[in-house]
Amino acid sequence: MTSPKNAPSPVAAPAVTATTTRPARRPAQVKPATEGWKQATGPEGRPLLQFKSPRVSQPPTHLADLTLPEREAKFKELGLPAFRAKQLSVHYFQHFTTDPERMSDLPKERRAEMVDTMFPKLLTEVKRLTTDNGDTIKFLWRLFDGSLVESVLMRYPGRVTLCVSSQCGCGMNCPFCATGQAGLTRNMSTAEILDQIVQANRVIAEGGLGNLRRDGGHDAERVTNIVFMGMGEPLANYKRVMNAVHRMVAEAPEGLGMSARGITVSTVGLVPAINKLAQEGVAVTFALSLHAPDDELRDDLIPVNDKWKVDDALDAAYNYYKVTGRRVSIEYALIKDMNDHPWRAELLAKKLNQRGRGWVHVNPIPLNPTPGSIWTSSEPHVMQEFIDTLIEHGIPTTLRDTRGKEIDGACGQLAAAE
Ligand code: SAH
């Protein structure tokens, strides 16, 4: 496969300049291309973008799809007192259970009925992979229609992070990402998104991440941080994702009572949705998957760049900071000889500093190659140079860890293999 555009490299000019000023230790510019699979293209021969999901079916309504007043209304319809909805919510969001046997505060004769109506089975565990040291667990779930999604649970000192999926597949078609290769199947429901957290909390409560601090394990009893960095583009499933976020931060028994700043919404850069997110009144942490500071390269790396350019996406990220006061993250997967050139670090720093100071930090991450990929992660010294350049220009920069490499790290790999 050649690159989607099949055109002479538009990045040749700056890259050539770069090679003449640096030792000839590596090629000037590797162009994005796929190998072993074909990137779907749209009418104009550009990579296909899917904003509408081909499949519209959703799982049956679950308690977590509803606000507390909606749950109470539903119970009234069933001829049940409203306070039963609250009790059921406590079981789900605080005890992480849907097992009628454990709901002794509910009348025995209607317990099964209540559970059946409010808790249709959403996620069935297909596979669970745990790292040797037990600090990372990757789950593969099957949904009601057979779709497969992943979530990853990670224990750190002082926090437990869950990486959640928001769509079955993804329509953004980024050539380096395992999820994008099969395209979008459908949006996940609000409850399917939330159930990933409740299931993870149950696993933690059952000792899945080891004991609490006493034995040197973790010191959080449940998931404290959420990153929307699993399968899917969260802002392409805006309404359901936002409902899920509202339920994450809602106090018990309406929701999980989590802190908004511990929730990170990551996007390829859907500008109108970013601006909408800024107005939501929930100050989640915002992350932009930039991966290139120049449109020439980003057009190929992040196909949605056809619609919203680097500067549009950065303006929207800056606006998010202005409106919410929350510092935003720029994600940057470092890919060998593709986007890791010092001139790109300089250009990135320049574009960020042009907009202001102290509003952003950069999170480079070594590329996690998908199976059969011709793409590789940057050399350690190249990554370091990239980071140092940003820091020299006053941009706080921290290399993100690649958790769970040994368990099919790159998200979407597990589902793809199945
Ligand atoms: N669609 C959203 C969230 C899902 S991906 C987004 O793009 O932001 C979460 C992050 O993982 C994104 O920054 C994405 O670019 C990155 N990513 C995808 N595949 C990767 C890979 N093979 N190696 C490293 N990072 C990858």
Residues whose N, C-alpha, C, O or C-beta is under 5 A from the ligand:
A	BS01	SAH	F176 C177 A178 F228 M229 G230 G232 E233 P234 S266 T267 V268 S289 E331 A333 P366 L367 N368 P369 T370 A410
